[in-house]
Each structure stands twice: as structure tokens, then as C-alpha cells.
Amino acid sequence: MLISKRALTSTVGIKYLVAVSGAILVTFVFFHMLGNLQIYLGPDALNTYAALIKSTGGLLWAARLGLLLALAVHVWGIASLSLRNRAARARPYRVKRPLLSTFASRHMLFTGVVLLAFATYHLMHFTVGVTHPEHFTLYDSQGRHDVYSMVVLGFREPAVALSYVAAMVLLGLHLGHGVGSAFRSAGLSGPRLRSTFEGLGRLLAVLVVAGNISIPMACLLGLLQPYNEVF
């Protein structure tokens, strides 16, 4: 039975869309981080991993488009829920004093929009080569695209490295609140379950942020050196 448009655009339906799209994105973010951490194994390990992914051809771009769609749906859903919450209040708060909400929960729309912009830049940087085309002409001894050097050289620039760090901090805030919220949307909201899922969200956020931030910082501090140099 097809789900009606009315059901999907109801408040409950939008919450489910946000939860499902968020689950897709969280899964990708976690495994993407694990793949990227192969940079610490050296150029051959990361370039082999990158070549394997690239060899999937059309499936790779289908996955990328699917992820962008999931991200767009996720941001749209958060924006829709935020607007509905505002419309539900007859008058705005004269003095707003958050009691139970956190910074992350109050700014999910902001972090979502920023992360959407970051994802676009990330594709332009490391996937399409628009922002640093000189790094896309680098190849290793086996004739493969030298992704290792591309990453290291890209993160040698302080503005690039620090912008990634800032984006990862926002991602951590988003994940820390979003994981627990997604399970509540699925009806798993008992006191014990809520505490468990909120803890899981915070743990996942710490792991993802720490793993992803370590790479640009290692490059910026010179702990990782490129296989190729751009002169």
C-alpha cells in the first residue's frame, strides 16, 4: 500500500522522514569516517580504498545522489517542523528561558542548513575538484589518483582545515541530539530507552567528531606528508 502524500506531510509523517533520512546519513557518516581514517595507514591503503570505490562507477554516483536527496529531505523536514512549532504558538515568548532544551535541540535547523552547505563544498573539494583542481592531477606509482596527497595538501591550508573542524563540531551537536530524537519519533521513548539512546547519540557524536577532526589537524600540523607535492 502506497503511503499517501497527506500522511507524509503530517507532523508525524515528517518526523518519520527526518528520522529515516537521518539514519541513512548517520550510517554513511560513520562508515565514511572509517574509510577516511585509512589515511593513517599510508598512501597505498587510502588510494587502494579510493580506487575500489571509484570502480563502482554509476553505482557510486547513484549513492551520492541518494545521500544528497536524504540530506535535502532531512533539512526540509527539520525546517517544516520548526515552522510548524512557531505557527502553533499564538504569540512569541516575551522572555525565552529554555528549561529542558539544549543548544543542539534549539538549533537543529541552523546546523542542518550549514551541514548541507558543507556537504556541497565537500563534494566540490574532494569529489569534483572544482575548488582545488591542481590536486586532481596527482597520481601514485601505480597510476591511481593520489587521494592521499590530495587530502593532505588540501588540509595544509588553515582556512580549509579549520572550516572542516568547525563543520564537524556542528555535526557532533546535530548527531548528539538527532540520534535520540529519531528513536523517540519511532515510538521508543520510555525513560530507560530515552537515556540509552541519548547516550548512544552522544557517544556516536564524539567518535565521529574525533575521528574526522583528527585528519585535517594531522595534515595542518605536518604529521601527515603528501606522497606528491604541487609546485
Helices and strands as residue ranges (DSSP letters): H 5-8, H 11-36, G 37-41, H 43-54, H 58-88, H 103-106, H 108-122, I 123-128, G 133-137, H 147-155, H 158-185, H 191-220
